[in-house]
Amino acid sequence: MSQGDVCHMEYSTTDLRASRTFYSTVFGWSFQDTPGMEDYALFSTPGGQQGGFSGGRNAEPPTDKGPIAHIEVSDIGATLVRINKAGGRTLTPKTKISGPFGFYALFLDNVGNRLGLWSPT
């Protein structure tokens, strides 16, 4: 990791257990229990990106505003089906980005955080 790299992503949740289930089911993220951090869930993506979900009383509420993190997937359509089955909601269906930049979609997770999907095809 170098200076200027994104080193940690944090999302808010109103239900840590539900967020853990959603992201492990849909994207294969793994979660780690940390003693003394019962209101926080650390995650790792299959590619090694790390972050967390804050669910304590001081956590901001989930939001559909602000920056959008995009998750790379091989099939946006199939991923949106899994998202909707897991309690999320499609905001923007698979949409072509101009030129050779692939496709994207936007969704709300099961607690109301807005994220994106990206795929080259």
ROFI-191890 format. One record per residue: residue in one letter; x, y, z of N, C-alpha, C, O in turn. Coordinates in steps of 0.05 Angstrom, whole numbers. Each point is the difference from the previous one (the first is absolute). Example, Ala and Ser with C-alpha at 12.3 -4.5 7.8 and 13.67 -1.06 7.14 Angstrom:
2
type A&nxx 264&nyy -114&nzz 156&caxx -18&cayy 24&cazz 0&cxx 18&cyy 24&czz 0&oxx 21&oyy 0&ozz 13
type S&nxx -28&nyy 21&nzz -27&caxx 16&cayy 24&cazz 1&cxx -15&cyy 22&czz 14&oxx 10&oyy 22&ozz 4
// end
This chain:
121
type M&nxx 17&nyy -23&nzz 0&caxx -17&cayy 23&cazz 0&cxx 18&cyy 25&czz 0&oxx 21&oyy 0&ozz 13
type S&nxx -30&nyy 20&nzz -27&caxx 16&cayy 25&cazz -3&cxx -17&cyy 23&czz 10&oxx -24&oyy -1&ozz 3
type Q&nxx 38&nyy 23&nzz 3&caxx -13&cayy 24&cazz 8&cxx -20&cyy 8&czz -21&oxx 6&oyy 0&ozz -24
type G&nxx -30&nyy 7&nzz 32&caxx -21&cayy 8&cazz -19&cxx -18&cyy -23&czz -8&oxx -21&oyy 5&ozz -12
type D&nxx 28&nyy -31&nzz 18&caxx -18&cayy -22&cazz -5&cxx -23&cyy -1&czz 19&oxx 3&oyy 9&ozz 23
type V&nxx -26&nyy -19&nzz -31&caxx -22&cayy -4&cazz 18&cxx 8&cyy -23&czz 18&oxx 6&oyy -22&ozz -10
type C&nxx -6&nyy 26&nzz 36&caxx 9&cayy -21&cazz 18&cxx -23&cyy -13&czz 16&oxx 4&oyy -21&ozz 12
type H&nxx -27&nyy 34&nzz -11&caxx -22&cayy -11&cazz 16&cxx -26&cyy 13&czz -9&oxx -1&oyy 24&ozz -4
type M&nxx -20&nyy -40&nzz 1&caxx -26&cayy 11&cazz -8&cxx -19&cyy -6&czz 23&oxx 1&oyy -22&ozz 11
type E&nxx -17&nyy 41&nzz -3&caxx -18&cayy -5&cazz 22&cxx -29&cyy 8&czz -8&oxx -5&oyy 21&ozz -12
type Y&nxx -13&nyy -38&nzz 19&caxx -29&cayy 4&cazz -5&cxx -15&cyy -1&czz 26&oxx 9&oyy -13&ozz 19
type S&nxx -31&nyy 26&nzz -18&caxx -17&cayy -1&cazz 23&cxx -22&cyy -21&czz -3&oxx -7&oyy -7&ozz -23
type T&nxx -2&nyy -3&nzz 45&caxx -22&cayy -20&cazz -1&cxx -17&cyy 3&czz 25&oxx 9&oyy 8&ozz 21
type T&nxx -34&nyy -16&nzz -24&caxx -19&cayy -1&cazz 22&cxx -2&cyy -28&czz 10&oxx -13&oyy -5&ozz 21
type D&nxx 26&nyy -15&nzz -34&caxx -2&cayy -28&cazz 7&cxx 25&cyy -14&czz -9&oxx 2&oyy -9&ozz -23
type L&nxx 18&nyy 6&nzz 41&caxx 25&cayy -12&cazz -7&cxx -3&cyy -29&czz -11&oxx 12&oyy -7&ozz -20
type R&nxx -29&nyy -8&nzz 33&caxx -4&cayy -28&cazz -9&cxx -11&cyy -1&czz -29&oxx 9&oyy -15&ozz -16
type A&nxx -29&nyy 32&nzz 11&caxx -12&cayy 0&cazz -27&cxx 20&cyy 10&czz -21&oxx 1&oyy -11&ozz -22
type S&nxx 16&nyy 31&nzz 29&caxx 20&cayy 9&cazz -19&cxx 21&cyy -21&czz -6&oxx 8&oyy -4&ozz -23
type R&nxx 1&nyy -10&nzz 44&caxx 19&cayy -22&cazz -4&cxx -11&cyy -21&czz -18&oxx 13&oyy -10&ozz -18
type T&nxx -38&nyy 2&nzz 22&caxx -13&cayy -20&cazz -16&cxx -3&cyy 9&czz -29&oxx 6&oyy -15&ozz -18
type F&nxx -15&nyy 40&nzz 14&caxx -4&cayy 11&cazz -27&cxx 27&cyy -1&czz -16&oxx 0&oyy -11&ozz -22
type Y&nxx 21&nyy 22&nzz 33&caxx 25&cayy 3&cazz -15&cxx 15&cyy -27&czz -3&oxx 14&oyy -4&ozz -20
type S&nxx -17&nyy -14&nzz 39&caxx 13&cayy -26&cazz -3&cxx -15&cyy -16&czz -21&oxx 12&oyy -15&ozz -15
type T&nxx -39&nyy 17&nzz 15&caxx -16&cayy -15&cazz -19&cxx 3&cyy 10&czz -28&oxx 4&oyy -15&ozz -19
type V&nxx -6&nyy 41&nzz 15&caxx 0&cayy 12&cazz -27&cxx 29&cyy 2&czz -12&oxx 3&oyy -6&ozz -23
type F&nxx 17&nyy 14&nzz 39&caxx 26&cayy 5&cazz -11&cxx 22&cyy -18&czz 11&oxx 23&oyy 2&ozz -9
type G&nxx -28&nyy -19&nzz 28&caxx 20&cayy -18&cazz 10&cxx 20&cyy 14&czz 20&oxx 22&oyy -10&ozz 3
type W&nxx -30&nyy 32&nzz 9&caxx 17&cayy 13&cazz 19&cxx 1&cyy -16&czz 26&oxx -19&oyy -13&ozz 7
type S&nxx 42&nyy 13&nzz 6&caxx 3&cayy -14&cazz 25&cxx 1&cyy 21&czz 23&oxx 9&oyy 23&ozz -4
type F&nxx -18&nyy -31&nzz 27&caxx -2&cayy 18&cazz 23&cxx 16&cyy -11&czz 23&oxx 2&oyy -25&ozz 4
type Q&nxx 9&nyy 43&nzz 12&caxx 17&cayy -7&cazz 23&cxx -12&cyy 12&czz 25&oxx -6&oyy 24&ozz 1
type D&nxx 3&nyy -41&nzz 20&caxx -9&cayy 11&cazz 26&cxx 25&cyy 11&czz 14&oxx 21&oyy -13&ozz 0
type T&nxx -25&nyy 36&nzz 12&caxx 22&cayy 13&cazz 15&cxx -9&cyy 5&czz 28&oxx -18&oyy 16&ozz 5
type P&nxx 31&nyy -28&nzz 15&caxx -7&cayy 5&cazz 28&cxx 1&cyy 30&czz 7&oxx 19&oyy 14&ozz -8
type G&nxx -39&nyy -5&nzz 22&caxx -2&cayy 28&cazz 7&cxx -12&cyy 18&czz -21&oxx -4&oyy 24&ozz 4
type M&nxx -3&nyy -36&nzz -27&caxx -12&cayy 16&cazz -22&cxx -26&cyy -14&czz -8&oxx -4&oyy -6&ozz -24
type E&nxx -14&nyy 2&nzz 43&caxx -25&cayy -15&cazz -6&cxx -19&cyy 16&czz -18&oxx -17&oyy -13&ozz -13
type D&nxx 20&nyy 39&nzz 11&caxx -16&cayy 16&cazz -18&cxx 13&cyy 6&czz -26&oxx -9&oyy 18&ozz -15
type Y&nxx 30&nyy -33&nzz 8&caxx 15&cayy 4&cazz -25&cxx 6&cyy -27&czz -12&oxx 8&oyy -19&ozz 14
type A&nxx -10&nyy 17&nzz -40&caxx 6&cayy -25&cazz -14&cxx 21&cyy 6&czz -22&oxx -6&oyy 15&ozz -19
type L&nxx 30&nyy -26&nzz 22&caxx 21&cayy 2&cazz -20&cxx -5&cyy -20&czz -22&oxx -8&oyy -22&ozz 4
type F&nxx 13&nyy 31&nzz -29&caxx -4&cayy -18&cazz -23&cxx 25&cyy 0&czz -18&oxx 17&oyy 18&ozz 1
type S&nxx -15&nyy -40&nzz -16&caxx 21&cayy -2&cazz -21&cxx -14&cyy -9&czz -25&oxx -16&oyy -19&ozz 1
type T&nxx 22&nyy 31&nzz -24&caxx -11&cayy -8&cazz -25&cxx 17&cyy -23&czz -11&oxx 22&oyy -4&ozz 9
type P&nxx -32&nyy -11&nzz -29&caxx 17&cayy -21&cazz -12&cxx 27&cyy 9&czz -10&oxx 19&oyy -15&ozz 0
type G&nxx -17&nyy 40&nzz -8&caxx 25&cayy 11&cazz -10&cxx 18&cyy 13&czz 21&oxx 21&oyy 9&ozz -6
type G&nxx -31&nyy -9&nzz 31&caxx 17&cayy 10&cazz 22&cxx -7&cyy 28&czz 10&oxx 12&oyy 9&ozz 20
type Q&nxx -30&nyy 6&nzz -33&caxx -8&cayy 26&cazz 10&cxx -13&cyy -4&czz 28&oxx -15&oyy -19&ozz 3
type Q&nxx 21&nyy 36&nzz 15&caxx -11&cayy -2&cazz 27&cxx -17&cyy 24&czz 7&oxx 5&oyy 22&ozz -11
type G&nxx -23&nyy -26&nzz 29&caxx -17&cayy 22&cazz 10&cxx -16&cyy -9&czz 23&oxx 6&oyy -20&ozz 13
type G&nxx -27&nyy 35&nzz -8&caxx -17&cayy -7&cazz 23&cxx -28&cyy 11&czz -2&oxx -5&oyy 18&ozz -16
type F&nxx -12&nyy -29&nzz 33&caxx -27&cayy 10&cazz 3&cxx -3&cyy 10&czz 29&oxx 5&oyy -16&ozz 19
type S&nxx -13&nyy 41&nzz -16&caxx -4&cayy 11&cazz 27&cxx -30&cyy -1&czz 6&oxx -16&oyy 11&ozz -15
type G&nxx 9&nyy -24&nzz 37&caxx -27&cayy -3&cazz 8&cxx -7&cyy 10&czz 28&oxx -22&oyy -5&ozz 10
type G&nxx 41&nyy 18&nzz 2&caxx -4&cayy 10&cazz 27&cxx -18&cyy 24&czz 2&oxx -9&oyy 11&ozz -21
type R&nxx 3&nyy -3&nzz 45&caxx -18&cayy 23&cazz 4&cxx 11&cyy 26&czz -11&oxx -15&oyy 19&ozz -5
type N&nxx 41&nyy -17&nzz 1&caxx 12&cayy 24&cazz -11&cxx 4&cyy -1&czz -30&oxx 10&oyy 19&ozz -12
type A&nxx -18&nyy -41&nzz 0&caxx 3&cayy -2&cazz -29&cxx -19&cyy 18&czz -15&oxx -23&oyy 4&ozz 8
type E&nxx 32&nyy 6&nzz -30&caxx -18&cayy 15&cazz -18&cxx -20&cyy -19&czz -12&oxx 6&oyy -24&ozz -1
type P&nxx -30&nyy 33&nzz -6&caxx -19&cayy -18&cazz -13&cxx 9&cyy -8&czz -28&oxx 14&oyy 15&ozz -13
type P&nxx -22&nyy -39&nzz 3&caxx 6&cayy -7&cazz -28&cxx -10&cyy 23&czz -18&oxx -20&oyy 14&ozz 7
type T&nxx 32&nyy -11&nzz -30&caxx -7&cayy 22&cazz -18&cxx 2&cyy -7&czz -29&oxx 15&oyy -17&ozz -9
type D&nxx -32&nyy 31&nzz -6&caxx 1&cayy -2&cazz -29&cxx 12&cyy 26&czz -12&oxx -5&oyy 6&ozz -24
type K&nxx 20&nyy 8&nzz 39&caxx 13&cayy 25&cazz -8&cxx 30&cyy -3&czz 2&oxx 10&oyy -18&ozz 12
type G&nxx 4&nyy 36&nzz -25&caxx 29&cayy 1&cazz 3&cxx 14&cyy -18&czz -21&oxx -12&oyy -9&ozz -19
type P&nxx 38&nyy 4&nzz 24&caxx 16&cayy -16&cazz -19&cxx -12&cyy -28&czz -3&oxx -13&oyy -10&ozz 17
type I&nxx 19&nyy -1&nzz -41&caxx -11&cayy -27&cazz -5&cxx 24&cyy -19&czz -5&oxx 15&oyy 4&ozz -19
type A&nxx -13&nyy -24&nzz 36&caxx 20&cayy -22&cazz -5&cxx -12&cyy -19&czz -20&oxx -23&oyy -8&ozz 3
type H&nxx 39&nyy 0&nzz -22&caxx -9&cayy -20&cazz -21&cxx 14&cyy -26&czz 5&oxx 24&oyy -1&ozz 5
type I&nxx -39&nyy -21&nzz -7&caxx 11&cayy -27&cazz 4&cxx 1&cyy -13&czz -27&oxx -19&oyy -1&ozz -15
type E&nxx 43&nyy -10&nzz 8&caxx 3&cayy -13&cazz -25&cxx -13&cyy -28&czz 1&oxx 5&oyy -15&ozz 19
type V&nxx -21&nyy 9&nzz -39&caxx -13&cayy -27&cazz -2&cxx 2&cyy -10&czz -29&oxx 6&oyy 16&ozz -18
type S&nxx -10&nyy -41&nzz 14&caxx 2&cayy -11&cazz -27&cxx -26&cyy 2&czz -15&oxx -1&oyy 1&ozz -25
type D&nxx -22&nyy 0&nzz 39&caxx -26&cayy 1&cazz -12&cxx -18&cyy 18&czz 16&oxx -11&oyy -8&ozz 21
type I&nxx 7&nyy 33&nzz -31&caxx -17&cayy 19&cazz 15&cxx -28&cyy -10&czz 3&oxx -12&oyy 3&ozz 22
type G&nxx 0&nyy -14&nzz -43&caxx -28&cayy -9&cazz 2&cxx -4&cyy -21&czz 21&oxx -19&oyy 2&ozz 16
type A&nxx 36&nyy -22&nzz -16&caxx -2&cayy -21&cazz 20&cxx 5&cyy 10&czz 28&oxx -13&oyy -8&ozz 19
type T&nxx 31&nyy 27&nzz -16&caxx 6&cayy 12&cazz 26&cxx -24&cyy 16&czz 10&oxx -6&oyy -1&ozz 24
type L&nxx -7&nyy 16&nzz -42&caxx -24&cayy 15&cazz 9&cxx -22&cyy -19&czz 9&oxx -15&oyy 7&ozz 18
type V&nxx 12&nyy -30&nzz -31&caxx -19&cayy -19&cazz 9&cxx 6&cyy -9&czz 29&oxx -18&oyy -1&ozz 17
type R&nxx 44&nyy -6&nzz -12&caxx 8&cayy -8&cazz 27&cxx -5&cyy 22&czz 20&oxx -8&oyy -4&ozz 23
type I&nxx 14&nyy 29&nzz -31&caxx -4&cayy 23&cazz 18&cxx -29&cyy 3&czz 8&oxx -6&oyy 3&ozz 23
type N&nxx -12&nyy -5&nzz -43&caxx -28&cayy 3&cazz 6&cxx -11&cyy -23&czz 17&oxx -17&oyy 4&ozz 17
type K&nxx 27&nyy -28&nzz -22&caxx -8&cayy -24&cazz 16&cxx 9&cyy 3&czz 29&oxx -12&oyy -10&ozz 18
type A&nxx 35&nyy 24&nzz -14&caxx 12&cayy 3&cazz 26&cxx -11&cyy 24&czz 15&oxx 9&oyy 6&ozz 22
type G&nxx -28&nyy 8&nzz -33&caxx -13&cayy 23&cazz 14&cxx 9&cyy 27&czz -10&oxx -8&oyy 20&ozz 11
type G&nxx 26&nyy -19&nzz -31&caxx 8&cayy 26&cazz -12&cxx -20&cyy 8&czz -21&oxx -20&oyy -13&ozz -5
type R&nxx 27&nyy 35&nzz -9&caxx -18&cayy 11&cazz -21&cxx 16&cyy 13&czz -22&oxx 18&oyy 15&ozz 5
type T&nxx -25&nyy -22&nzz -30&caxx 13&cayy 13&cazz -23&cxx -9&cyy 29&czz -3&oxx -24&oyy 5&ozz 1
type L&nxx 43&nyy 13&nzz -3&caxx -6&cayy 28&cazz -6&cxx 3&cyy 7&czz -29&oxx -17&oyy 12&ozz -12
type T&nxx 40&nyy -21&nzz 0&caxx 5&cayy 4&cazz -28&cxx 8&cyy -27&czz -12&oxx 19&oyy -12&ozz 9
type P&nxx -34&nyy 2&nzz -28&caxx 7&cayy -26&cazz -12&cxx 26&cyy 1&czz -16&oxx 12&oyy 22&ozz -2
type K&nxx -3&nyy -44&nzz -7&caxx 25&cayy -1&cazz -16&cxx -1&cyy 21&czz -22&oxx -19&oyy 0&ozz -16
type T&nxx 39&nyy 17&nzz 15&caxx 1&cayy 23&cazz -18&cxx 28&cyy 1&czz -12&oxx 20&oyy -2&ozz 14
type K&nxx -19&nyy 6&nzz -41&caxx 26&cayy 2&cazz -13&cxx 12&cyy 28&czz 5&oxx -13&oyy 20&ozz 0
type I&nxx 39&nyy -21&nzz 6&caxx 16&cayy 24&cazz 3&cxx 11&cyy 6&czz -27&oxx 6&oyy -18&ozz -15
type S&nxx -2&nyy 43&nzz 7&caxx 9&cayy 7&cazz -26&cxx 28&cyy -12&czz -6&oxx 16&oyy -4&ozz 18
type G&nxx -12&nyy -2&nzz -44&caxx 26&cayy -11&cazz -8&cxx 6&cyy -27&czz 11&oxx -19&oyy -16&ozz 4
type P&nxx 44&nyy 10&nzz 1&caxx 8&cayy -27&cazz 9&cxx 0&cyy -4&czz 30&oxx 14&oyy -16&ozz 11
type F&nxx -31&nyy 32&nzz 3&caxx 1&cayy 0&cazz 29&cxx -18&cyy -20&czz 14&oxx -2&oyy 0&ozz 25
type G&nxx -12&nyy -17&nzz -40&caxx -16&cayy -21&cazz 12&cxx -28&cyy 9&czz 8&oxx -12&oyy 17&ozz -13
type F&nxx 2&nyy -29&nzz 35&caxx -28&cayy 5&cazz 8&cxx 0&cyy 4&czz 31&oxx 18&oyy -8&ozz 14
type Y&nxx -40&nyy 21&nzz -5&caxx -3&cayy 4&cazz 28&cxx -30&cyy -3&czz 7&oxx -17&oyy 0&ozz -17
type A&nxx 12&nyy -3&nzz 43&caxx -27&cayy 0&cazz 11&cxx 2&cyy 12&czz 28&oxx 22&oyy -1&ozz 12
type L&nxx -44&nyy 11&nzz -1&caxx 0&cayy 10&cazz 27&cxx -21&cyy -15&czz 16&oxx -21&oyy -8&ozz -11
type F&nxx 26&nyy 3&nzz 37&caxx -19&cayy -14&cazz 17&cxx 1&cyy 11&czz 28&oxx 19&oyy 13&ozz 8
type L&nxx -40&nyy -18&nzz 7&caxx -1&cayy 4&cazz 29&cxx 4&cyy -27&czz 13&oxx -13&oyy -20&ozz -9
type D&nxx 30&nyy 18&nzz 29&caxx 2&cayy -25&cazz 15&cxx -24&cyy -4&czz 18&oxx -19&oyy 16&ozz -1
type N&nxx 19&nyy -36&nzz 17&caxx -23&cayy -7&cazz 16&cxx -5&cyy 19&czz 23&oxx -21&oyy -2&ozz 14
type V&nxx 39&nyy 21&nzz -8&caxx -5&cayy 20&cazz 21&cxx -2&cyy 29&czz -11&oxx -4&oyy 18&ozz 15
type G&nxx 8&nyy -15&nzz -42&caxx -3&cayy 27&cazz -12&cxx 25&cyy 14&czz -9&oxx -1&oyy 23&ozz -8
type N&nxx 24&nyy -37&nzz 8&caxx 25&cayy 12&cazz -11&cxx -1&cyy -3&czz -31&oxx -6&oyy -21&ozz -10
type R&nxx 14&nyy 43&nzz -4&caxx 1&cayy -1&cazz -29&cxx 29&cyy -8&czz -8&oxx 19&oyy 12&ozz 9
type L&nxx -18&nyy -32&nzz -27&caxx 25&cayy -9&cazz -11&cxx -3&cyy -5&czz -30&oxx -23&oyy 1&ozz -10
type G&nxx 45&nyy -6&nzz -4&caxx -2&cayy -5&cazz -28&cxx 13&cyy -27&czz -7&oxx 15&oyy -11&ozz 15
type L&nxx -21&nyy 2&nzz -39&caxx 12&cayy -24&cazz -11&cxx 14&cyy 9&czz -26&oxx -9&oyy 19&ozz -13
type W&nxx 31&nyy -33&nzz 6&caxx 14&cayy 6&cazz -25&cxx 8&cyy -27&czz -13&oxx 8&oyy -18&ozz 14
type S&nxx -10&nyy 17&nzz -40&caxx 9&cayy -23&cazz -15&cxx 10&cyy 9&czz -27&oxx -11&oyy 19&ozz -11
type P&nxx 31&nyy -33&nzz 0&caxx 9&cayy 8&cazz -27&cxx -19&cyy -9&czz -22&oxx 0&oyy 11&ozz -22
type T&nxx -18&nyy -30&nzz 28&caxx -19&cayy -10&cazz -20&cxx -29&cyy 2&czz 10&oxx -18&oyy -8&ozz -15
// end
